[in-house]
Amino acid sequence: MTLLNDRTPVDRFVITGPFEFSDRIQPLEHFHELALETRPDLKAAAEAVEKAQTDHKLAVANGSTDPTFGVDMARNPPIPLYLGVSVNIPLRIFDRNQGEKARTEIDIQHAQRTLDAARTQVFSDVDSAYFTMVSALNLLKPYRDEYLKTAVDVRDTMAFSYQRGQAALVDYLDAQRDYRAVRVAYLNLVGAYLTAEAQLSLAVGREIQP
């Protein structure tokens, strides 16, 4: 919520939507590009670099000198009219703004390193959340495609056999317990996937669509 700049209190924050997952995920580079465009901390670091560069240009401009031009026109008998032109060019033996120029150059380097660190942190956040989501998805697929179906078939078979006296009650209860264990594990993995998806949204700086 911090990266998304959402100030909704925790007790009023409501999550809505289907409790399911998508088995199609965009490439990692797609989320890298979104994060570079969206993350507010990265934007702030980039703006700090621009400000430091502007301050340096100002320091250079303040340290420069401009020639001064003058024009003089008058009458001085017996000369009826005379015109004079002057040019004054200051000689800068010492640059009194040299310290400010050096300071702003250091600020530029510092801001650039901060920007590089922010970009590295963005990639790290996105990579961590992305591969957590991929890992959860790799575990979910066999549950959805195989384990759940097998558990349901075994439970239904044992229920059919128990109803006709071909299986003991304990066998039917064991099958029912195994089915519920598989179902709970599947739901927990879906929750882990959705949590990783939310973490990826935070890392990117906006709500994403896998």
C-alpha positions in Angstrom: 0.0 0.0 0.0 3.0 2.3 0.6 4.3 1.9 -3.0 0.8 2.3 -4.4 0.3 5.5 -2.3 -2.9 4.1 -0.8 -3.8 5.6 2.6 -6.9 3.4 3.3 -6.8 2.2 6.9 -6.1 -1.4 7.3 -9.5 -2.1 9.1 -11.3 -0.6 6.0 -9.2 -2.3 3.4 -11.4 -4.8 1.6 -10.1 -7.3 -1.0 -12.6 -8.4 -3.6 -12.5 -10.7 -6.6 -12.5 -14.3 -7.5 -10.4 -16.7 -5.4 -8.7 -18.3 -8.4 -5.5 -18.0 -10.4 -4.4 -17.5 -14.0 -2.0 -20.0 -15.5 -0.7 -17.3 -18.0 1.9 -14.9 -16.7 3.4 -12.0 -18.7 7.2 -12.1 -19.2 9.4 -10.7 -16.5 10.6 -7.9 -18.8 7.0 -6.7 -19.0 6.9 -6.1 -15.3 10.3 -4.5 -15.3 9.1 -1.9 -17.8 5.9 -1.2 -15.8 7.9 -0.7 -12.6 10.4 1.7 -14.3 7.4 3.7 -15.6 5.3 3.6 -12.4 7.4 3.3 -9.2 7.1 6.6 -7.3 10.4 6.2 -5.5 12.2 5.7 -8.8 10.5 8.8 -10.2 11.6 10.8 -7.2 15.2 9.6 -7.6 15.2 10.6 -11.3 13.8 14.0 -10.5 16.6 14.4 -7.9 19.1 13.8 -10.6 17.5 16.4 -12.9 17.4 18.9 -10.0 21.1 18.3 -9.3 22.0 18.9 -12.9 19.9 22.1 -13.0 21.7 23.4 -9.9 25.0 22.7 -11.5 24.0 24.6 -14.6 23.0 27.5 -12.4 26.3 27.4 -10.6 28.2 27.5 -13.9 26.0 30.4 -15.1 26.5 32.4 -11.9 30.3 31.9 -12.3 30.4 33.3 -15.8 31.1 36.9 -16.8 29.5 39.1 -19.4 31.0 42.1 -21.2 29.5 45.5 -20.5 28.8 47.9 -23.4 28.3 51.6 -23.1 27.5 54.5 -25.4 28.2 58.2 -24.7 26.9 61.1 -26.8 27.3 64.8 -26.0 28.1 68.3 -27.2 31.3 70.1 -26.3 31.9 73.3 -28.2 33.6 73.9 -30.5 32.9 70.2 -31.2 29.2 70.2 -32.2 28.6 66.5 -31.3 30.7 63.6 -30.4 29.8 59.9 -29.9 31.7 57.4 -27.7 31.5 53.7 -27.4 33.0 51.6 -24.5 33.4 47.9 -23.9 34.2 46.6 -20.4 35.3 43.0 -20.1 36.0 41.8 -16.5 39.2 39.8 -16.0 38.3 36.7 -13.8 41.6 35.9 -12.1 39.8 33.9 -9.4 36.6 32.0 -9.9 34.7 32.7 -6.7 31.9 30.2 -7.7 34.3 27.3 -8.1 33.2 25.8 -4.8 29.6 25.8 -5.7 30.3 24.2 -9.0 32.2 21.4 -7.3 29.5 20.9 -4.7 26.8 20.6 -7.4 28.9 18.1 -9.3 29.1 16.0 -6.2 25.4 16.3 -5.8 24.9 15.0 -9.3 27.1 12.0 -8.6 25.2 11.3 -5.3 21.8 11.6 -7.0 22.9 9.3 -9.8 24.1 6.7 -7.4 20.8 7.0 -5.5 18.9 6.5 -8.8 21.0 3.4 -9.6 20.3 2.0 -6.2 16.6 2.6 -6.6 16.5 1.0 -10.0 18.4 -2.1 -8.6 15.9 -2.3 -5.7 13.0 -2.1 -8.1 14.3 -5.0 -10.2 15.0 -7.0 -7.0 11.4 -6.4 -5.7 9.9 -7.3 -9.0 12.1 -10.4 -9.5 11.4 -11.7 -6.0 7.6 -11.4 -6.3 7.5 -12.6 -9.9 9.4 -15.9 -9.2 7.4 -16.4 -6.0 4.3 -16.3 -8.2 5.8 -18.6 -10.8 6.7 -21.1 -8.1 3.2 -21.1 -6.7 1.8 -21.5 -10.2 4.1 -24.5 -10.8 2.7 -26.1 -7.7 -0.9 -25.3 -8.5 -1.0 -26.8 -11.9 -0.6 -30.4 -10.9 -3.2 -29.9 -8.1 -5.7 -28.5 -10.5 -5.0 -31.0 -13.3 -4.3 -34.2 -11.4 -4.3 -34.3 -7.6 -7.8 -32.8 -7.1 -9.4 -35.0 -9.7 -7.7 -38.1 -8.3 -8.8 -37.3 -4.7 -12.4 -36.7 -5.9 -12.4 -40.0 -7.8 -11.0 -41.9 -4.8 -13.6 -40.3 -2.5 -16.5 -41.0 -4.8 -15.3 -44.6 -5.4 -15.1 -45.2 -1.7 -18.4 -43.6 -1.0 -20.0 -45.8 -3.7 -18.4 -48.9 -2.2 -19.3 -48.0 1.3 -23.0 -47.4 0.4 -23.1 -50.9 -1.0 -21.3 -52.6 1.8 -18.1 -53.2 -0.2 -15.9 -50.9 2.0 -15.5 -50.2 5.6 -16.5 -46.9 7.2 -12.9 -46.2 8.2 -11.8 -46.5 4.6 -14.5 -44.1 3.4 -13.5 -41.6 6.2 -9.8 -41.9 5.2 -10.7 -41.1 1.6 -12.8 -38.1 2.7 -10.0 -36.9 4.9 -7.4 -37.2 2.1 -9.7 -35.3 -0.3 -10.1 -32.5 2.2 -6.4 -32.4 2.8 -5.7 -32.1 -0.9 -8.4 -29.4 -1.2 -7.0 -27.4 1.7 -3.5 -27.6 0.2 -4.9 -26.4 -3.1 -6.7 -23.5 -1.5 -3.6 -22.5 0.4 -1.5 -22.5 -2.8 -4.1 -20.3 -4.5 -3.8 -18.0 -1.5 0.0 -18.0 -1.8 -0.4 -17.2 -5.5 -2.7 -14.3 -4.9 -0.4 -13.0 -2.2 2.5 -13.2 -4.6 0.4 -11.4 -7.2 -0.4 -8.6 -4.7 3.3 -8.4 -3.9 4.1 -8.0 -7.6 1.6 -5.2 -7.8 3.3 -3.5 -5.0 6.7 -4.0 -6.6 5.5 -2.6 -9.9 3.7 0.3 -8.3 0.3 -0.4 -9.8 -2.3 -3.2 -10.0 -1.1 -5.7 -12.5 -2.8 -8.3 -14.7 -0.7 -11.5 -14.9 
